[in-house]
């Protein structure tokens, strides 16, 4: 398997690289500022808060998709690990 390509719909939990991938992507101040400057015509606390909430919801939705796509992988890997250490 090529460790440089990641199929987020089927994470290989036996791969140290893929197992260490984030389920939820970080949201940096730089990312937020870029979104604000590109998407908000009038910058104030209300519009900045709205942009943050939209970015946060998009991040949560993406993490849920990745989690759901890999739920059976996670359950199988956890059960196999438990059998190995028992």
Residue pairs with C-beta under 8 A, 6 or more apart in sequence:
1 12
1 15
3 15
3 17
3 18
6 18
6 21
8 66
8 69
8 70
9 66
9 69
9 70
10 69
10 70
10 73
11 18
11 19
11 21
11 66
11 70
11 73
12 18
12 19
13 19
13 70
13 73
13 74
13 77
14 77
23 63
23 66
23 67
24 59
24 60
24 62
24 63
25 59
25 62
25 63
27 55
27 56
27 59
31 55
32 51
32 52
32 55
35 51
35 55
36 43
36 47
36 48
36 51
39 51
40 47
40 48
40 51
67 74
